[in-house]
Amino acid sequence: MRLSGPGHRRYHRSVLRRIAFIAFAQRIGLTLEEIGAELAKLPADHVPSRRDWSRLSGEWAMRIDQRIAELQRLRSGLTECIGCGCLSIDRCSLANPADVAGRKGPGPRYWLG
């Protein structure tokens, strides 16, 4: 960073790229701890190249796909279960006949896939 006139700061391009990376990583749901771990994978001895960034972000495709699948399950749940308003999944003859979900274990079985 260097000062450029009163109240103005200029940051090196590599710093700006890391800030953009942090903002993008937050948008796809990474925690700050996860983002720090990902940034630690970048080379410390030179400005990260396009290849470095590509390798790092390429590992996220599976995570994004998982989030998409989860959101699709949530969306369908809005009309299948929550839409009726009963909130009694153990007795629901439409979405859970004979308490099939209960036999699969505790917790939100339909949301867990």
Buried (B, 14 or more C-beta within 10 A) or exposed (E): EEEEEEEEEEEEEEEEBBEEBBEEBEEEEBEEEEBEEBBEEBEEEEEBEEEBBEEBBEEBEEEEEEEEEEEEBEEEBEEBBEEEEEEEBEEBEEBBEEEEBEEEEEEEBBEEE
